[in-house]
Amino acid sequence: MRIFTYVVARDYGFAPNPFGKVCTLSACKPDIRRVAKVGDWILGTGSVPNNAQGKLIYAMEVNEILTFEQYWADPRFQFKKPQMNGSLRQMYGDNIYYKDINGKWMQKDSHHANPDGSINYNNQKTDLKGKYVLISYNYYYFGKNFIDIPQVILSDVCKKKQGFKYVPNPAGILLLNHLKRNYKKGKLGNPIQLTNTFHRYKGNK
């Protein structure tokens, strides 16, 4: 088991998507999604702009790994396809990639699409580099109810810059045991930036 940690710069409920009693990571963090294995854990800590630096936003165990094609076609995850005339939660659905009849990658109108709903090729390229979608039924998602990380392991758990790092033991095990003892599993708060307005992400160029 490995434990990955990174900073959640934007927490809209898109990446990760904690809704429907399953936490999914299908966009952003391609370097993690490409190498994570079943049984690994992913930790997302807060950012300075969200006044959550050094706080835990979520922790998810990787229970299943799907390709984008599998994720798109799986009946279990049809509700994760964004509905732009639905609720904000539905609009931030993360099941957005599929191939057309010619085998060309398409992108559903979504948080990662252009303002007019067309494909944002920058986001598409970054997302697809991750190759896989990570599925978790064993997770703790706090969102705006982010929690303190025990001070004794804070430096081991938190990543200060972009990218990710591995959390060394015993710090990783201590944190997971802390969560198991003190918190219920599942969605324990709404995303920090889930407000009354839908936002698009242009991507980094």
Rosetta blueprint (number, residue, H / E / L):
1 M L
2 R L
3 I E
4 F E
5 T E
6 Y E
7 V E
8 V L
9 A L
10 R L
11 D L
12 Y L
13 G L
14 F L
15 A L
16 P L
17 N E
18 P L
19 F L
20 G L
21 K L
22 V L
23 C E
24 T E
25 L E
26 S L
27 A L
28 C L
29 K L
30 P H
31 D H
32 I H
33 R H
34 R H
35 V H
36 A L
37 K L
38 V L
39 G L
40 D L
41 W E
42 I E
43 L E
44 G E
45 T E
46 G E
47 S L
48 V L
49 P L
50 N L
51 N L
52 A L
53 Q E
54 G L
55 K E
56 L E
57 I E
58 Y E
59 A E
60 M E
61 E E
62 V L
63 N L
64 E E
65 I E
66 L E
67 T E
68 F H
69 E H
70 Q H
71 Y H
72 W H
73 A H
74 D L
75 P H
76 R H
77 F H
78 Q H
79 F H
80 K H
81 K L
82 P L
83 Q L
84 M L
85 N L
86 G L
87 S L
88 L H
89 R H
90 Q H
91 M H
92 Y L
93 G L
94 D L
95 N L
96 I L
97 Y E
98 Y E
99 K E
100 D L
101 I L
102 N L
103 G L
104 K L
105 W E
106 M E
107 Q E
108 K L
109 D L
110 S L
111 H L
112 H L
113 A L
114 N L
115 P L
116 D L
117 G L
118 S L
119 I L
120 N L
121 Y H
122 N H
123 N H
124 Q H
125 K H
126 T H
127 D H
128 L H
129 K L
130 G L
131 K L
132 Y E
133 V E
134 L E
135 I E
136 S E
137 Y L
138 N L
139 Y E
140 Y E
141 Y E
142 F L
143 G H
144 K H
145 N H
146 F L
147 I E
148 D E
149 I L
150 P L
151 Q H
152 V H
153 I H
154 L H
155 S H
156 D H
157 V H
158 C L
159 K L
160 K L
161 K L
162 Q L
163 G L
164 F L
165 K E
166 Y E
167 V L
168 P L
169 N L
170 P L
171 A H
172 G H
173 I H
174 L H
175 L H
176 L H
177 N H
178 H H
179 L H
180 K H
181 R H
182 N H
183 Y L
184 K L
185 K L
186 G E
187 K E
188 L L
189 G L
190 N L
191 P L
192 I L
193 Q L
194 L L
195 T L
196 N L
197 T L
198 F L
199 H L
200 R L
201 Y L
202 K L
203 G L
204 N L
205 K L
